[in-house]
Amino acid sequence: MTEPVAPGALAGLKVLDLTGELGNYCGKLFADLGADVVLVEPPEGIASRRRGPFLGETAGPDRGFAFAYMNAGKRGIVLDLGEAEGRAALARLAARADLLVESFAPGTLERLGFDDAALWAANPALVRTSITPFGQTGPFAHYAADDLTLLALGGLLYLGGYKDDLPVAAYGEQAYQAASLFAAVASMAAIHVAETKGQGDRIDVSAQEAVVMALENAVQFAELEGTVRTRYGGDQRQAGAGVFACRDGHIVLLAGGIGANRFWLRFVEWMADEAVPGSATFAAPEWLDAAFLKTPAAKATFLDIFGRYAMARTKAELYAAGRVRKIPLAPVATPAEILDSPQLAYRGFFVPGSVDGRTVAMPGAPYMLSETPWRMARPAPRLGEHTAAILADPAWGADEPRAARSAAR
Amino acid sequence: MSGPLDGIRIADFTWIGAGSYTTKMLADLGADVIKIESSIHPDSLRLSAPFKDGKRGIDNSGYFADRNSSKRSITLNLKTADGVALARKLIACCDIVANNFTPGTMEKLGLGYDTLRQGREDLIFIAMSTHGSEGPEAKTVGYGLTIGALTGLHALSGLPGREPAGTGTNYPDHIPNPGHAAFALLAALRHRRRTGRGQRIDMAQTEPMIAMLAPAIMRQAANGIATEPAGNRDPAAAPHNVYRCRGHDRWIAISVPGDAEWAALAGVLGLARPEWATFAGRKSDEDALDDAIAAAVAERDAGALMAELQALGVAAGVVQTAKDVLLDDPQLAHLGHWRRLPHKVMGEVTFNALPFRFTRASIGPHAASPLIGEHTAEICRDVLGLDDTRIEALAAADVLK
């Protein structure tokens, strides 16, 4: 007998996902906690189906890893919103939904007849979340954007890259995903109100603004100390803090930690125990002085002494030493090493997913909920895979105006 | 003030980065977040730069302030039995307990989940350590930067052939981890509302970050191909990079997915060449393309060029500094992103608002960050129901510090 599957924390929620790469991750977060999430696509499919990398390095509408991952757990329907029938079907679904997430250009859904008043007239508790590059209104609202330009305008791009070279963007379309993540948080907060008070809300998410949340303390440095934080790749941020080459790659070390020097003494002890040549100098009091640590001389001394030690050791050896000695030190891990991580294996993090019918390891639960476990219920939908089933689903209003059913393609 | 999470109360043991940002979001959304700290062993972010006017002080850190808006602060000496008893009494008045300590710390304080859940079937408890509560690496100390390294973010971000650069920040602390933790807590609150049952949430801070890097992981797993850092390049666009403009360290990001956008860009920069008219032509000659664009924009003003290109539908964005986003961004100003709030020591300072707007609900930040222990007496009185005599006695016994 198989064990019964515990209902997800979001069981019973109905979500319409009318997004692309700006919002697909938002819908996934709902789906994996048990919501019924329906990905609504135009007849040609959403653009993220054409986004690589692909299974077997061969393009195909179901072969993109990002599409397969971000839309796993959802069902899929095709609606042509350029046609009255498609719009009628959407209206019927929206009347039954708890949440509608969309990432059209500002005003698009309104022009199709789906303004807030119309949506709420049919469904007063509906939460509608709009994700756009810059928000619904304002001087940039209609600017063209992609992940790179959003990272640029959001200020994160300036902080990445090398001291002596150009700013470099974070990998992985983080602006889109940040927008998705904050959209999910905002939507859940609004659903909390909708389910307790019966009143929906409309949420306006700006991806640029989402990126701004990643600026750490850079804005406060500008405001309070009048300094502009810059990128420091290729250098130590301060002596003892940065990326260091080792025998089989790189490690990150924060010998001084953040906001305190509590790790420094442990580091000094480590170097002494290992009798690292030259490390006696680290015991001098100047190594606890923040101003000294910022000097090129301090960085050079540190690199000379520790760099030589690190070069003779592997990432794994250094990581183990850092763990034992409680010093923040981590390998700069590659995807292959991450897939082999004993810690992630212990937690069962990677799960078998499906890409175009083939089983592929995917990141699994980003959080373990003891009572309502995370679960990826199904592969990403093929284009229109569930159109007929959803239009016939009483939970989505199938007993209502039957004309809408013929909207299926 | 009616926020979406009005009526929810959180016993907040989080500190430093990701944990504090999680509860900040919930506080800005209306929850009563009570930060439990101690002046004996303060949140190290309270002593992290930048400081107002550069003056180091426990209530003077802008970094701490931004991460702790809308919260209240109580100081409890958890090394005393009375302090722990008060913490447990406070937790009894809360819906959620949050911490981001290394595993075992809450248990050592007598505040582990298994203890707290006794008689509290509805309690929601979140632990967000670096590696999760158990496993061979569970006790490793971590920060956003080391988490970025462990998860592939660092290795995947940089220029080909150089040491990886990462984001230059503790990125996982700011978006992946607080975002996922807040979402999980809101989902757990829904489950509790419907069933009366709380639960334990165990979040390893490495895992949300890896979730946000899925394509490179899956490509390795399925295709056996290691994704290498590619600078700012993108297989689906050309050009797709940043280019130096006039002035000190000024850059513009330009992204051209299609031929129409290229024609517009080439027109502005005088770069129309037949061999670059198609995507394939541009992609196969991308080094020369980037060099030509770099030469053409070197004396341009980044802001003016962005406006000119955007008027033609070309995705272009100034590579803004933190000062730019704070002072010179008309869009963020239009959205009201920056909130000036009075802080009792720092005076009026700027806070990040949440990066979204609600039409109906009122969201914060409602108040600046608390001074250390600012609300100790108030919470003792109003939440814990202690009278002034008892509060004074506890203070005299060093329990409230």
Chai-1 contact restraints between the chains, C-beta under 6 A:
chainA,res_idxA,chainB,res_idxB,connection_type,confidence,min_distance_angstrom,max_distance_angstrom,comment,restraint_id
A,A9,B,A187,contact,1.0,0.0,6.0,A-B,restraint_1
A,A9,B,A188,contact,1.0,0.0,6.0,A-B,restraint_2
A,A9,B,R190,contact,1.0,0.0,6.0,A-B,restraint_3
A,A9,B,H191,contact,1.0,0.0,6.0,A-B,restraint_4
A,L10,B,A187,contact,1.0,0.0,6.0,A-B,restraint_5
A,L29,B,F183,contact,1.0,0.0,6.0,A-B,restraint_6
A,L33,B,A187,contact,1.0,0.0,6.0,A-B,restraint_7
A,G52,B,P235,contact,1.0,0.0,6.0,A-B,restraint_8
A,P53,B,P215,contact,1.0,0.0,6.0,A-B,restraint_9
A,P53,B,R219,contact,1.0,0.0,6.0,A-B,restraint_10
A,L55,B,A222,contact,1.0,0.0,6.0,A-B,restraint_11
A,E57,B,N223,contact,1.0,0.0,6.0,A-B,restraint_12
A,F65,B,P215,contact,1.0,0.0,6.0,A-B,restraint_13
A,F65,B,M218,contact,1.0,0.0,6.0,A-B,restraint_14
A,F65,B,R219,contact,1.0,0.0,6.0,A-B,restraint_15
A,A66,B,P215,contact,1.0,0.0,6.0,A-B,restraint_16
A,Y69,B,A214,contact,1.0,0.0,6.0,A-B,restraint_17
A,F134,B,Q331,contact,1.0,0.0,6.0,A-B,restraint_18
A,G135,B,L335,contact,1.0,0.0,6.0,A-B,restraint_19
A,G138,B,Q331,contact,1.0,0.0,6.0,A-B,restraint_20
A,G138,B,H334,contact,1.0,0.0,6.0,A-B,restraint_21
A,P139,B,P330,contact,1.0,0.0,6.0,A-B,restraint_22
A,P139,B,Q331,contact,1.0,0.0,6.0,A-B,restraint_23
A,F140,B,Q331,contact,1.0,0.0,6.0,A-B,restraint_24
A,Y143,B,Q310,contact,1.0,0.0,6.0,A-B,restraint_25
A,A144,B,G313,contact,1.0,0.0,6.0,A-B,restraint_26
A,A144,B,A315,contact,1.0,0.0,6.0,A-B,restraint_27
A,A145,B,A315,contact,1.0,0.0,6.0,A-B,restraint_28
A,D146,B,S255,contact,1.0,0.0,6.0,A-B,restraint_29
A,D146,B,A315,contact,1.0,0.0,6.0,A-B,restraint_30
A,L148,B,A253,contact,1.0,0.0,6.0,A-B,restraint_31
A,L148,B,S255,contact,1.0,0.0,6.0,A-B,restraint_32
A,T149,B,A253,contact,1.0,0.0,6.0,A-B,restraint_33
A,T149,B,S255,contact,1.0,0.0,6.0,A-B,restraint_34
A,T149,B,A315,contact,1.0,0.0,6.0,A-B,restraint_35
A,T149,B,G317,contact,1.0,0.0,6.0,A-B,restraint_36
A,A152,B,A253,contact,1.0,0.0,6.0,A-B,restraint_37
A,A152,B,G317,contact,1.0,0.0,6.0,A-B,restraint_38
A,A152,B,V319,contact,1.0,0.0,6.0,A-B,restraint_39
A,L153,B,G317,contact,1.0,0.0,6.0,A-B,restraint_40
A,L153,B,Q320,contact,1.0,0.0,6.0,A-B,restraint_41
A,G155,B,Q320,contact,1.0,0.0,6.0,A-B,restraint_42
A,G155,B,A322,contact,1.0,0.0,6.0,A-B,restraint_43
A,G155,B,V325,contact,1.0,0.0,6.0,A-B,restraint_44
A,L157,B,V319,contact,1.0,0.0,6.0,A-B,restraint_45
A,Y158,B,V319,contact,1.0,0.0,6.0,A-B,restraint_46
A,Y158,B,T321,contact,1.0,0.0,6.0,A-B,restraint_47
A,L159,B,G168,contact,1.0,0.0,6.0,A-B,restraint_48
A,L159,B,T169,contact,1.0,0.0,6.0,A-B,restraint_49
A,G160,B,T167,contact,1.0,0.0,6.0,A-B,restraint_50
A,G160,B,G168,contact,1.0,0.0,6.0,A-B,restraint_51
A,G161,B,A165,contact,1.0,0.0,6.0,A-B,restraint_52
A,Y162,B,A165,contact,1.0,0.0,6.0,A-B,restraint_53
A,L166,B,V242,contact,1.0,0.0,6.0,A-B,restraint_54
A,P167,B,V242,contact,1.0,0.0,6.0,A-B,restraint_55
A,P167,B,W251,contact,1.0,0.0,6.0,A-B,restraint_56
A,P167,B,V319,contact,1.0,0.0,6.0,A-B,restraint_57
A,V168,B,G158,contact,1.0,0.0,6.0,A-B,restraint_58
A,V168,B,A165,contact,1.0,0.0,6.0,A-B,restraint_59
A,V168,B,G231,contact,1.0,0.0,6.0,A-B,restraint_60
A,A169,B,N232,contact,1.0,0.0,6.0,A-B,restraint_61
A,A170,B,S157,contact,1.0,0.0,6.0,A-B,restraint_62
A,A170,B,T167,contact,1.0,0.0,6.0,A-B,restraint_63
A,Y171,B,L156,contact,1.0,0.0,6.0,A-B,restraint_64
A,Y171,B,S157,contact,1.0,0.0,6.0,A-B,restraint_65
A,G172,B,M212,contact,1.0,0.0,6.0,A-B,restraint_66
A,G172,B,L213,contact,1.0,0.0,6.0,A-B,restraint_67
A,Q177,B,M212,contact,1.0,0.0,6.0,A-B,restraint_68
A,A178,B,I175,contact,1.0,0.0,6.0,A-B,restraint_69
A,L181,B,G179,contact,1.0,0.0,6.0,A-B,restraint_70
A,F182,B,P355,contact,1.0,0.0,6.0,A-B,restraint_71
A,F182,B,F356,contact,1.0,0.0,6.0,A-B,restraint_72
A,A184,B,F183,contact,1.0,0.0,6.0,A-B,restraint_73
A,V185,B,A182,contact,1.0,0.0,6.0,A-B,restraint_74
A,V185,B,F183,contact,1.0,0.0,6.0,A-B,restraint_75
A,A186,B,F356,contact,1.0,0.0,6.0,A-B,restraint_76
A,M188,B,L186,contact,1.0,0.0,6.0,A-B,restraint_77
A,A189,B,P4,contact,1.0,0.0,6.0,A-B,restraint_78
A,A189,B,L29,contact,1.0,0.0,6.0,A-B,restraint_79
A,H192,B,P4,contact,1.0,0.0,6.0,A-B,restraint_80
A,V193,B,P4,contact,1.0,0.0,6.0,A-B,restraint_81
A,D201,B,F358,contact,1.0,0.0,6.0,A-B,restraint_82
A,D201,B,T359,contact,1.0,0.0,6.0,A-B,restraint_83
A,D201,B,R360,contact,1.0,0.0,6.0,A-B,restraint_84
A,D201,B,A361,contact,1.0,0.0,6.0,A-B,restraint_85
A,R202,B,T359,contact,1.0,0.0,6.0,A-B,restraint_86
A,I203,B,F356,contact,1.0,0.0,6.0,A-B,restraint_87
A,I203,B,F358,contact,1.0,0.0,6.0,A-B,restraint_88
A,D204,B,R357,contact,1.0,0.0,6.0,A-B,restraint_89
A,V205,B,F356,contact,1.0,0.0,6.0,A-B,restraint_90
A,E209,B,H337,contact,1.0,0.0,6.0,A-B,restraint_91
A,E209,B,P355,contact,1.0,0.0,6.0,A-B,restraint_92
A,A210,B,P355,contact,1.0,0.0,6.0,A-B,restraint_93
A,V212,B,V325,contact,1.0,0.0,6.0,A-B,restraint_94
A,M213,B,H174,contact,1.0,0.0,6.0,A-B,restraint_95
A,M213,B,I175,contact,1.0,0.0,6.0,A-B,restraint_96
A,M213,B,P355,contact,1.0,0.0,6.0,A-B,restraint_97
A,A214,B,Y171,contact,1.0,0.0,6.0,A-B,restraint_98
A,A214,B,H174,contact,1.0,0.0,6.0,A-B,restraint_99
A,A214,B,I175,contact,1.0,0.0,6.0,A-B,restraint_100
A,L215,B,A322,contact,1.0,0.0,6.0,A-B,restraint_101
A,E216,B,T169,contact,1.0,0.0,6.0,A-B,restraint_102
A,N217,B,Y63,contact,1.0,0.0,6.0,A-B,restraint_103
A,A218,B,A322,contact,1.0,0.0,6.0,A-B,restraint_104
A,V219,B,A322,contact,1.0,0.0,6.0,A-B,restraint_105
A,V219,B,L326,contact,1.0,0.0,6.0,A-B,restraint_106
A,Q220,B,P50,contact,1.0,0.0,6.0,A-B,restraint_107
A,Q220,B,G62,contact,1.0,0.0,6.0,A-B,restraint_108
A,Q220,B,Y63,contact,1.0,0.0,6.0,A-B,restraint_109
A,Q220,B,D66,contact,1.0,0.0,6.0,A-B,restraint_110
A,F221,B,P50,contact,1.0,0.0,6.0,A-B,restraint_111
A,A222,B,A322,contact,1.0,0.0,6.0,A-B,restraint_112
A,A222,B,K323,contact,1.0,0.0,6.0,A-B,restraint_113
A,A222,B,L326,contact,1.0,0.0,6.0,A-B,restraint_114
A,E223,B,T350,contact,1.0,0.0,6.0,A-B,restraint_115
A,L224,B,P50,contact,1.0,0.0,6.0,A-B,restraint_116
A,L224,B,K52,contact,1.0,0.0,6.0,A-B,restraint_117
A,L224,B,G62,contact,1.0,0.0,6.0,A-B,restraint_118
A,E225,B,P50,contact,1.0,0.0,6.0,A-B,restraint_119
A,E225,B,G54,contact,1.0,0.0,6.0,A-B,restraint_120
A,V228,B,T321,contact,1.0,0.0,6.0,A-B,restraint_121
A,V228,B,K323,contact,1.0,0.0,6.0,A-B,restraint_122
A,R229,B,A322,contact,1.0,0.0,6.0,A-B,restraint_123
A,R231,B,G168,contact,1.0,0.0,6.0,A-B,restraint_124
A,G233,B,A165,contact,1.0,0.0,6.0,A-B,restraint_125
A,V243,B,E163,contact,1.0,0.0,6.0,A-B,restraint_126
A,H250,B,E163,contact,1.0,0.0,6.0,A-B,restraint_127
A,V252,B,L145,contact,1.0,0.0,6.0,A-B,restraint_128
A,V252,B,T146,contact,1.0,0.0,6.0,A-B,restraint_129
A,V252,B,A149,contact,1.0,0.0,6.0,A-B,restraint_130
A,L254,B,Y143,contact,1.0,0.0,6.0,A-B,restraint_131
A,I258,B,Y143,contact,1.0,0.0,6.0,A-B,restraint_132
A,G259,B,S44,contact,1.0,0.0,6.0,A-B,restraint_133
A,G259,B,L45,contact,1.0,0.0,6.0,A-B,restraint_134
A,G259,B,L47,contact,1.0,0.0,6.0,A-B,restraint_135
A,G259,B,S48,contact,1.0,0.0,6.0,A-B,restraint_136
A,A260,B,S44,contact,1.0,0.0,6.0,A-B,restraint_137
A,R323,B,T140,contact,1.0,0.0,6.0,A-B,restraint_138
A,K326,B,V141,contact,1.0,0.0,6.0,A-B,restraint_139
A,P328,B,V141,contact,1.0,0.0,6.0,A-B,restraint_140
A,P328,B,Y143,contact,1.0,0.0,6.0,A-B,restraint_141
A,P328,B,T146,contact,1.0,0.0,6.0,A-B,restraint_142
A,A330,B,T146,contact,1.0,0.0,6.0,A-B,restraint_143
A,A330,B,A149,contact,1.0,0.0,6.0,A-B,restraint_144
A,A330,B,L150,contact,1.0,0.0,6.0,A-B,restraint_145
A,V332,B,A149,contact,1.0,0.0,6.0,A-B,restraint_146
A,V332,B,H154,contact,1.0,0.0,6.0,A-B,restraint_147
A,V332,B,A155,contact,1.0,0.0,6.0,A-B,restraint_148
A,V332,B,P164,contact,1.0,0.0,6.0,A-B,restraint_149
A,A333,B,L150,contact,1.0,0.0,6.0,A-B,restraint_150
A,A333,B,G152,contact,1.0,0.0,6.0,A-B,restraint_151
A,T334,B,A155,contact,1.0,0.0,6.0,A-B,restraint_152
A,P335,B,G152,contact,1.0,0.0,6.0,A-B,restraint_153
A,P335,B,A216,contact,1.0,0.0,6.0,A-B,restraint_154
A,P335,B,I217,contact,1.0,0.0,6.0,A-B,restraint_155
A,P335,B,Q220,contact,1.0,0.0,6.0,A-B,restraint_156
A,A336,B,Q220,contact,1.0,0.0,6.0,A-B,restraint_157
A,I338,B,G152,contact,1.0,0.0,6.0,A-B,restraint_158
A,L339,B,A221,contact,1.0,0.0,6.0,A-B,restraint_159
A,P342,B,P136,contact,1.0,0.0,6.0,A-B,restraint_160
A,Q343,B,H131,contact,1.0,0.0,6.0,A-B,restraint_161
A,Q343,B,G135,contact,1.0,0.0,6.0,A-B,restraint_162
A,Q343,B,P136,contact,1.0,0.0,6.0,A-B,restraint_163
A,Q343,B,E137,contact,1.0,0.0,6.0,A-B,restraint_164
A,Y346,B,G135,contact,1.0,0.0,6.0,A-B,restraint_165
A,R347,B,G132,contact,1.0,0.0,6.0,A-B,restraint_166
A,R347,B,G135,contact,1.0,0.0,6.0,A-B,restraint_167
A,F349,B,E207,contact,1.0,0.0,6.0,A-B,restraint_168
A,V360,B,M218,contact,1.0,0.0,6.0,A-B,restraint_169
A,V360,B,A221,contact,1.0,0.0,6.0,A-B,restraint_170
A,V360,B,A222,contact,1.0,0.0,6.0,A-B,restraint_171
A,A361,B,A221,contact,1.0,0.0,6.0,A-B,restraint_172
A,P363,B,I210,contact,1.0,0.0,6.0,A-B,restraint_173
A,P363,B,A211,contact,1.0,0.0,6.0,A-B,restraint_174
A,P363,B,A214,contact,1.0,0.0,6.0,A-B,restraint_175
A,P366,B,H180,contact,1.0,0.0,6.0,A-B,restraint_176
A,P366,B,E207,contact,1.0,0.0,6.0,A-B,restraint_177
A,P366,B,P208,contact,1.0,0.0,6.0,A-B,restraint_178
A,P366,B,A211,contact,1.0,0.0,6.0,A-B,restraint_179
A,Y367,B,H180,contact,1.0,0.0,6.0,A-B,restraint_180
A,Y367,B,A184,contact,1.0,0.0,6.0,A-B,restraint_181
A,Y367,B,I201,contact,1.0,0.0,6.0,A-B,restraint_182
A,Y367,B,M203,contact,1.0,0.0,6.0,A-B,restraint_183
A,M368,B,D202,contact,1.0,0.0,6.0,A-B,restraint_184
A,L369,B,Q199,contact,1.0,0.0,6.0,A-B,restraint_185
A,L369,B,I201,contact,1.0,0.0,6.0,A-B,restraint_186
A,S370,B,Q199,contact,1.0,0.0,6.0,A-B,restraint_187
A,S370,B,R200,contact,1.0,0.0,6.0,A-B,restraint_188
A,E371,B,R197,contact,1.0,0.0,6.0,A-B,restraint_189
A,E371,B,Q199,contact,1.0,0.0,6.0,A-B,restraint_190
A,T372,B,H191,contact,1.0,0.0,6.0,A-B,restraint_191
